[in-house]
Structures are given as C-alpha cells and as structure tokens.
Amino acid sequence: MTDSQRETPPQRYGARATVIGEDTRILRALPHRERRTVGAWCFLDHAGPTQLPQGDGLDIGPHPHIGLQTFTWMIEGTMMHSDSLGNRQLIRPKQVNLMTSGYGISHTEVSPETETKMHAAQLWIALPDDKINMAPAFDHYPELPVIEEQGIQCTVLVGEFLDTLSPVKVHTELLGVDLFAAESTRARLSLDPRFEYGFMALEGLASINGHELTEDNMVILEPGLDRVNIEIHAGSRVLLLGGEPFESPILLWWNFVGRTTEELKMAREQWIAEHERFGSIPAYEGPRLEAPAFPGHMRPS
C-alpha cells in the first residue's frame, strides 16, 4: 500500500430510514447528500430482514423509470415483478431481477398473499450516455456463481470477482458481491485499484480496514487500493459494491435518472399524461403512483 493510499482513509456514511409502499421500512444508503454514487451504482435500499403479516406485504403500484437499471437481490422471501413489456416474474431467495428502463418502462412489485418474510437489497445502476435511451428490457437470473474464500461465502452478483464472472448484463464496469460468513472470520480480499468501493452490512456486524460496519452505515473506499482487510462476525452478511467512477454527472429525481432537468420534467409530464412511453400494466388492480411536484433546484451527482 502506498503513502497516498494510507492518506485516504475509508469514509463512513449513515443510511437513513424511510418507507416504501404503505408501511415497509427500509434503510437508504444511496444516494447520500455527501455521496451520490459508487461507480454507476446510484441507489441502494435495504429492506428487512422482517416478518410480514400474511396478506399485508409490499404492494407498490405501477410507477415509471428512465435512464437506469433496477437490480433486485432477494435474500429471503419472494416478490412478484410485472412490467409494461408484459413480463411477470416471481423472484425467490438467492435470485436477481434486472430491469433495464432505458427510454422508459413501468412496473409493479407485489408480495404474494402467502408471503410472510422480506429481506432484499434493491439497487439502481445509472446507464452510460450511449445507453441512456436504449430499449427497455427485463432479465431474470435464477442462479448466480458462489465461491468460498477465506471462510466467506461469496455470491458474485455483478461483474468479476476472484476469477468468477456473474452472468448479469450491465453496461459499465461494475462489481457486486454478497459476502456471508457462517463463522467469524478475517480475510484479505483483492480489489481493482481503478474502482471505488462501498460496503454495507445486510445482517450483523463487520469491519472494513478496521472501520466498523453496521446495518446503519456504509463504508466507502476511494480508487487506488488493491486489497482490503475485512472482518465479518458469525452469521453476518455484507454487500460489496464497486465500479469505475461514473463518466457523467447525473440527475436523480423520483424514479428517473437523467442528465438535464428538462428530460426529467418531460418524463414526469408524460407519466401524468399516461403517455405510451411508459406503457401500462392492465393486470394490476389498483392506482398508479402519482408523480410528486418537481423541485425548484437539483444538484448533479
């Protein structure tokens, strides 16, 4: 490790509690007012682990997206995805749903009536400039590669880790790994020095280069490091994210990622007008989500 690397200590950012759907509490780690992105990862919600009353799970009605990919990593429980392309897919534990909004798509996320558990991470990936208006798509990944490394079970969600490649298709160089330790362990993991990294505990406790990691905070490492020391307590789970610093400043508002306020305003107006850009989901019995008022000022990420 060089002197310059030693002079850039990890940064810790608190996750804030919020509510999605009717009353499902989640912790939102990205975007943070002091940290907007990690590579192209621009949004991170952590839901659970929690018990749900049967028949009273998550029910998020039709809502639109542009300029991003939604990435759902299901740890416990199930969720039904339906979208305006006609896709309908139940996601189960240890599976990933990836929806590419591109120019525009809408979808719903609903817990089955019989579901009583929920533990998931949902992330957004900002699309690069040349893909921001690509055609929308949906992909389901029922199996992901799992490797053992120094007492840690590593599920490779996105990108390449320890010579193991995820099948998940993204459009920038990214990394996503679920790290689980059945027993307390210490490990020294290799990193790509081109990448910036973020770590969040999804269960239990850990430390990153000696800095405490809990379910309420995120630890960030800047580019330049080729390894990291990680300690994970027994039964704990850590989400590792990484990527090259994103090429363009982005604007993130409501469910949209764009480059200018004009394109975000247009998307909002088209959603309100039920424009064909976002299609429809006729099978969903309930109201669409209403777009909030547009803010007077937006800060690029």
Summary of the structure (lengths in Angstrom):
residues: 301
radius of gyration: 18.8
end to end distance: 29.3
largest distance: 59.4
contacts: 1013
relative contact order: 0.20
helix: 7%
strand: 50%
